[in-house]
């Protein structure tokens, strides 16, 4: 067996019940008090259940919640950067007794999980916003979601009874355990993860290939659970990723897999969360570029890199690989960064997901130095059909 990085906290959590135990809870859950959970919470349940959020075994209780806000650590001292919580209204909370069981259902009434309620507590959402997002600005999308969340939190372990059914791209929905098995089958020991939610342009391709020079394999791990209005539809994004992997990466060195989580809009704290969760998938390295997990103009370009200085060299136990913006230099005739290119900006073709989207929507020609022609073709065809 090949060496693999240990999950965060030492063991890969598995809270998914099967067989007779699943049958028991499917039956009993209908007689339990229930909470209807939204799609974002369902993604948290899936990630807790499959171990992507190891060592969490459920929704945070008060001590863990407060430690995460104040110190970016669980009460045990283990690094953790974002609260993972379940909110209910005060009226709902009054109906639940601690040390009881609560069915967590989706909008259709399907039982997703059972919560073993350990604690009910009320929180100050202004404080949470200031700590997690570094702002209480109501225009911030993370703050907006937080303020919509009910004020009482339910903490306790969960058992997942029915994992969400994904109707599309099943081959790209490997759990952390399945992803680790895929790495083992490929004999990868050093694996770098790339987090994305946009089509991959040449700058992103360049930093992935730089990272792959020092690693055995690359996990392209897009977050596509909730496309915003300016984002491309899931099927278009997936075709872009498939095309890039097929045409421009060695097949034995790249693995495409969907990251099932929701976008947290938490800037640098979210970058740490991305690192921890990718470690649970078996990655030893993660690419952290300029404006990683950025939201609007709330965070500095390299805040997501600087935050890693707040942890000891072995605390996270996954290695962040920091990259500056890459450009195409016409003098160098290749992709470069300020670290490797001596020429002025007059020689550079700069690129970004927003600019690529504008060029495509405006019908402009996209130079091959900016994006691969095969990717441009996929997106243009999709925009013409829309």
C-alpha positions in Angstrom: 0.0 0.0 0.0 1.3 3.4 -0.9 1.7 6.1 1.7 -1.1 8.6 1.9 -1.5 11.8 3.8 -3.6 11.4 6.9 -7.0 13.1 7.0 -7.4 16.2 9.1 -7.5 15.0 12.7 -6.1 11.6 11.9 -9.1 9.6 10.7 -11.5 9.9 7.7 -14.9 10.4 9.2 -17.8 8.2 7.8 -21.2 9.1 9.1 -23.2 7.4 6.2 -25.4 4.6 7.5 -26.1 1.6 5.3 -27.9 -1.7 5.3 -30.3 -2.5 8.2 -29.2 0.7 10.1 -30.3 2.8 7.1 -33.6 0.9 6.9 -34.2 1.5 10.6 -33.6 5.3 10.4 -35.6 5.6 7.2 -38.5 4.2 9.0 -38.1 5.8 12.4 -37.3 9.3 11.1 -40.9 9.8 10.1 -41.9 9.7 13.7 -39.2 12.2 14.8 -39.5 16.0 15.0 -38.0 17.4 11.8 -36.2 20.4 10.3 -36.4 21.1 6.6 -32.9 22.0 5.4 -31.9 24.1 2.4 -29.6 23.0 -0.4 -26.5 24.6 1.1 -27.0 22.7 4.3 -27.5 19.5 2.3 -24.0 20.0 0.8 -22.6 20.4 4.3 -24.4 17.1 5.4 -22.9 15.3 2.4 -19.4 16.6 3.1 -19.6 15.7 6.8 -21.0 12.3 6.1 -18.4 11.3 3.5 -15.5 12.7 5.5 -14.7 15.8 3.4 -15.0 17.8 6.6 -13.1 15.5 8.9 -12.8 15.6 11.9 -16.3 17.1 12.1 -19.0 14.5 12.8 -21.9 16.9 12.8 -22.8 20.5 13.2 -20.7 22.5 15.6 -21.7 23.1 19.3 -21.0 26.3 21.1 -17.4 25.7 22.2 -16.2 24.7 18.7 -18.1 27.6 17.1 -16.6 30.2 19.4 -13.1 28.8 19.1 -13.3 28.8 15.3 -14.5 32.4 15.3 -11.8 33.7 17.6 -8.8 31.5 16.9 -9.5 29.6 13.7 -9.3 26.4 15.7 -11.6 23.8 17.1 -11.7 23.6 20.9 -9.2 20.7 20.6 -6.7 23.2 19.1 -6.9 21.6 15.6 -7.0 24.3 12.9 -10.4 25.0 11.4 -11.3 28.3 9.8 -15.1 28.4 9.2 -18.2 27.6 11.3 -20.2 24.7 10.1 -23.6 25.1 11.7 -27.3 24.4 11.5 -29.7 27.3 12.1 -33.3 27.1 13.1 -35.9 29.6 14.3 -36.5 30.2 18.0 -40.0 28.7 17.6 -38.5 25.6 16.0 -35.8 25.3 18.7 -38.4 25.4 21.5 -39.9 22.2 20.1 -36.6 20.3 20.4 -35.2 18.7 23.5 -31.4 18.3 23.9 -30.2 14.7 23.8 -33.1 13.9 21.4 -33.1 12.9 17.7 -34.2 15.2 14.9 -34.8 14.3 11.3 -33.2 16.6 8.7 -35.3 16.6 5.6 -35.1 18.2 2.2 -37.8 20.3 0.6 -39.5 17.2 -0.8 -39.7 15.6 2.6 -36.9 13.0 2.0 -35.0 12.2 5.1 -31.4 13.2 4.5 -29.9 12.7 8.0 -30.6 12.3 11.7 -29.2 14.9 14.1 -28.4 13.8 17.7 -29.1 17.1 19.3 -26.4 17.9 21.9 -26.9 21.7 22.3 -29.1 24.6 21.4 -27.5 28.1 21.5 -28.1 31.6 20.2 -25.3 33.6 18.5 -24.4 37.1 17.6 -24.5 37.2 13.8 -22.8 40.6 13.6 -19.9 39.2 15.5 -19.7 36.1 13.3 -19.8 38.3 10.2 -16.9 40.5 11.5 -14.8 37.5 12.3 -15.5 35.3 9.3 -15.9 37.8 6.5 -14.0 40.8 8.1 -17.0 42.9 7.3 -20.6 43.4 8.3 -21.5 45.1 5.0 -24.9 43.8 4.0 -23.9 43.8 0.3 -21.3 41.1 1.0 -22.8 37.8 -0.3 -21.6 35.9 2.7 -23.0 38.4 5.1 -26.3 38.3 3.2 -26.5 34.5 3.6 -25.5 34.7 7.3 -28.2 37.3 8.0 -30.8 35.2 6.4 -29.9 32.2 8.6 -32.0 31.7 11.7 -30.5 32.9 14.9 -30.6 29.7 17.0 -28.0 26.9 16.2 -28.4 23.2 16.8 -25.2 21.3 17.5 -24.6 17.6 17.5 -23.4 14.6 15.5 -25.3 13.4 12.5 -25.9 10.1 10.7 -26.5 10.5 7.0 -29.4 8.3 5.9 -29.8 9.3 2.3 -27.0 11.0 0.5 -28.1 13.5 -2.1 -28.8 11.9 -5.5 -26.8 13.7 -8.3 -28.4 13.1 -11.6 -25.4 14.3 -13.6 -21.6 13.6 -13.9 -21.7 10.6 -11.5 -18.2 9.6 -12.7 -16.8 12.9 -11.4 -18.4 12.7 -7.9 -15.9 10.6 -6.0 -16.0 10.8 -2.3 -12.8 11.4 -0.3 -12.4 7.7 0.2 -12.9 6.9 -3.5 -10.6 9.8 -4.5 -7.9 8.4 -2.2 -8.4 4.9 -3.8 -8.0 6.6 -7.3 -4.7 8.2 -6.1 -3.5 4.9 -4.8 -4.3 3.1 -8.0 -2.3 5.6 -9.9 0.6 5.3 -7.4 0.4 9.1 -6.7 2.1 10.2 -3.5 2.4 14.0 -4.0 -1.0 15.3 -5.2 -1.8 19.0 -5.9 -5.3 20.3 -5.9 -6.7 23.1 -8.0 -9.9 24.8 -6.8 -11.9 26.5 -9.5 -15.4 27.7 -10.5 -14.5 29.2 -13.9 -13.3 27.9 -17.2 -9.5 27.4 -17.0 -7.6 30.0 -19.0 -3.9 29.8 -19.9 -2.7 31.4 -16.7 -4.5 28.8 -14.6 -3.2 26.0 -16.9 0.3 27.3 -16.4 0.3 27.3 -12.6 -1.3 23.9 -12.6 1.5 22.6 -14.8 4.1 24.3 -12.7 2.7 22.5 -9.7 2.6 19.3 -11.5 6.3 19.5 -12.2 6.9 18.9 -8.5 3.9 16.5 -7.9 2.9 13.2 -9.2 -0.7 14.1 -10.0 -3.2 17.0 -10.3 -6.7 17.0 -8.9 -8.8 19.5 -10.8 -11.6 20.1 -8.2 -14.2 22.5 -9.4 -17.0 23.9 -7.2 -20.1 24.0 -9.3 -22.9 23.4 -6.8 -24.4 26.8 -7.3 -23.8 28.8 -10.5 -24.3 32.5 -10.1 -26.0 34.5 -12.9 -22.7 35.4 -14.5 -21.3 31.9 -14.3 -21.6 29.4 -17.1 -23.9 26.4 -16.6 -22.6 23.3 -15.1 -22.6 21.3 -18.3 -20.6 24.0 -20.1 -18.0 24.2 -17.3 -17.6 20.5 -17.2 -17.1 20.3 -21.0 -14.4 23.0 -20.6 -12.6 21.0 -17.9 -13.0 17.7 -19.8 -11.6 19.3 -23.0 -8.6 20.8 -21.2 -7.7 17.5 -19.5 -8.2 15.5 -22.7 -6.2 17.9 -24.9 -3.5 19.4 -22.7 -2.7 17.2 -19.8 -1.1 13.7 -19.6 -4.1 11.4 -18.9 -2.2 9.5 -16.2 -1.3 12.7 -14.3 -4.7 14.6 -14.0 -8.0 13.7 -12.3 -11.2 15.7 -12.7 -13.5 15.5 -9.7 -16.4 17.7 -8.5 -16.1 19.4 -5.2 -19.5 19.0 -3.6 -19.4 22.0 -1.2 -21.1 25.3 -1.3 -19.3 28.6 -1.9 -18.7 30.3 1.5 -17.7 33.8 0.2 -15.2 33.9 3.1 -12.0 35.0 1.3 -8.8 34.0 3.1 -10.6 31.9 5.7 -12.2 30.0 2.9 -8.7 29.3 1.4 -7.7 27.5 4.6 -11.0 25.6 4.5 -10.2 24.6 0.9 -6.8 23.3 2.1 -8.2 21.3 4.9 -10.9 19.7 2.9 -8.5 18.8 0.0 -6.2 17.2 2.5 -9.2 15.0 3.5 -9.5 14.0 -0.2 -5.9 12.9 0.0 -4.1 15.9 -1.5 -0.6 16.8 -0.2 -0.5 20.2 -1.9 -3.0 22.9 -2.9 -2.5 25.8 -5.3 -3.3 29.2 -3.8 -3.2 31.9 -6.4 -3.9 35.6 -6.5 -7.4 36.4 -5.2 -8.1 32.8 -4.2 -11.7 32.6 -2.9 -12.1 36.3 -3.5 -15.4 38.2 -3.2 -15.7 41.6 -4.9 -13.2 44.0 -3.6 -13.4 43.0 0.1 -10.0 41.3 0.4 -6.4 42.0 -0.7 -5.0 40.2 -3.7 -2.7 38.0 -1.6 -4.6 37.8 1.7 -5.4 34.1 1.0 -1.7 33.4 0.9 -0.8 35.5 3.9 -3.3 33.7 6.2 -1.3 30.5 6.1 1.4 32.3 8.1 -1.0 32.1 11.1 -0.4 28.3 11.3 2.7 26.4 12.3 4.6 24.5 9.5 3.0 21.1 10.4 -0.4 22.3 11.7 -2.3 22.0 8.5 0.0 19.3 7.1 -0.9 20.2 3.5 1.5 22.3 1.6 0.1 25.5 -0.1 1.8 26.4 -3.3 1.7 30.2 -3.8 1.5 31.7 -7.3 1.5 35.2 -8.6 -0.5 36.3 -11.6 0.7 34.6 -14.8 0.8 36.4 -18.1 1.7 35.5 -21.7 4.9 37.5 -22.5 5.4 38.1 -26.3 9.1 38.7 -25.8 9.6 35.5 -23.8 7.1 33.7 -26.1 5.6 31.9 -23.2 3.7 32.0 -19.9 5.5 33.9 -17.2 5.1 35.6 -13.8 6.9 38.7 -12.4 9.3 36.2 -10.8 10.5 34.9 -14.2 9.9 37.6 -16.7 12.0 40.8 -17.0 9.9 42.6 -19.5 7.4 45.4 -19.1 3.6 45.1 -19.2 3.6 46.3 -22.8 4.7 42.8 -23.8 2.2 41.0 -21.6 -1.2 39.5 -22.4 -2.9 39.5 -19.1 -5.9 37.3 -18.4 -8.7 36.5 -16.0 -12.0 34.8 -15.9 -14.0 38.0 -15.9 -12.2 39.4 -18.9 -12.6 36.1 -20.8 -16.3 36.1 -20.1 -16.6 39.7 -21.4 -14.7 38.9 -24.6 -16.9 35.9 -25.3 -20.1 37.6 -24.5 -19.1 40.6 -26.6 -18.1 38.4 -29.6 -14.5 39.5 -29.5 -11.7 37.3 -30.8 -9.9 35.5 -28.0 -6.2 35.1 -28.7 -4.7 31.7 -28.1 -2.3 33.3 -25.6 -5.4 34.0 -23.4 -7.4 30.8 -23.7 -7.1 27.5 -25.6 -9.1 27.6 -28.9 -10.9 24.3 -27.9 -12.2 25.9 -24.7 -13.3 29.1 -26.5 -15.2 26.9 -29.0 -17.1 25.1 -26.2 -18.1 28.4 -24.6 -19.0 30.2 -27.8 -21.3 27.3 -28.9 -23.0 27.4 -25.5 -23.5 31.1 -25.7 -25.0 30.9 -29.2 -27.5 28.3 -28.0 -28.5 30.4 -25.0 
